[in-house]
Amino acid sequence: KISHELINDGADIVIGSHTHVTQGVEMYNGKPIFYNLGNFIFDQSNPATHSSYFLNLALHEDNCTVTLYPTYLSNYLPHFMDAESGKALINVLNPHSDQLKVNDDGTGELTFKLGNNTLNSTD
């Protein structure tokens, strides 16, 4: 997968997009891959496209804390999910990462170390 190659080549995080359905989170070599955040303003009739999330990255000297905020679309506008719905969405994403913590308020959180990737050498 290209996401794995990006991590192998030194990326600290990969954030994917394009498909209209929210996809999982994977930790690969200690680095997070967010496969798809879902829709934000592209509302569709398919209920599977109504869930989404956005990320807040807090960069520190040697690590990064990512907070995941679950949202849903209604009339082309994103709204924060309530705690119960947010937890449900994160639990769907969570099987791919045991490091994604589910908070009581329905947000998700993970912290990972920056740098120190083993770069692949093709020379």
N, C-alpha and C positions, 0 to 999 in steps of 0.2 A: 504494500500500500504506500501511496505517496506520503501520507502522514507520518508513517514510520521512517521513511527516508529523510523527511525534513528534520525529525528529531535526531536521527543518526548523524545528520550533517550539521547539527549544532543548534537547532531551534529549541527554545525553552518551552514554547506552547504553540499549539496549532488550533486555530478556530476556523471551522468549516462553515460553509453556507451553500445555498442554491436549492436543495430540495425543500419543499414546502412543509415537511413534517419534521418535528423535533426528533433528533437522534441522540444516541447515548454518549457517554463520557468514558474515555479509556485512559488509564495511566500506562504509559509505555516508557520503559527505561527511566522511571521516576518523573516523567513529564506528562502533563495532561493534553489530551486531544479531545476537543469538543467537536463532535462530528457535524452537528448542525443545530443552530440556534432556533430554527423554525421561522415562521412569518412574523413580521412586526406590523406592517401596514397593508399587506396584500391579502385581504380577506377573501375567503372562498367558502363555498357551501359545504365542503367536506369537513365534518367535525374534527377529523384527525389533524387538520391544519390550524385549528384555533388555539392550540397550546404552543407556547413559545417560552423563551427565557432570554435575559440579557445578563452580561457579566460585568462585574467591577473588579479590576485588577489593582491590588495595592502592592506596589513594588517596595521592597526593603533591600537592605545592603546585600544579603545573600539568599533571600527567598522571596516568594510571591504568594500572597493570599488571594484566592479568587472567590468571590461571592457570587452565587447564582441566584437570580431573582426570577421566579416563575411568573409568567404573564398569560393572559388569554386575550384574544381579539374579539371585539364586538363593534360592528359598524366601522371597520377599518381603524379602530383605535385600540392600542394595547392598554390593558388594565392589570394591576397586580392581582395575583391569585390570593385568596384567603389562605390561612395557614394549612388547613386540611387539604385543600386542592394542591397547594404548592408541595407539600410532603408527598402526595400521591405521584405527582409528576417526577419529582426527584427520585423516588423509589423505582420508577420505570427506567430512569437513566442510570441508576446506581449499580445494577448488576455488573457493569463493566468496570467499576472502580470502587474498591473497598475504602478508598481514601476520601470519597465524597461524603462529608458529614451532613446530615439533615438536621437543621436547627428547629427549635420549637416554633419559630415564627413562620415556618414554611420556606425559608431560604436554604440554600446549600452552600457549603464552604469546603475548600481544600487548600492546603498550603504545600508548596513544593520548593525544592532548592533550585536556585538559579545557577547557570553555568555548569562547569565540570562535565559537559557531555564528552563522550568519547567520539571524536570525529573520525569518520571513515576516510581512508586515504585511497584515492583512485590513481595517484601518480605512480 
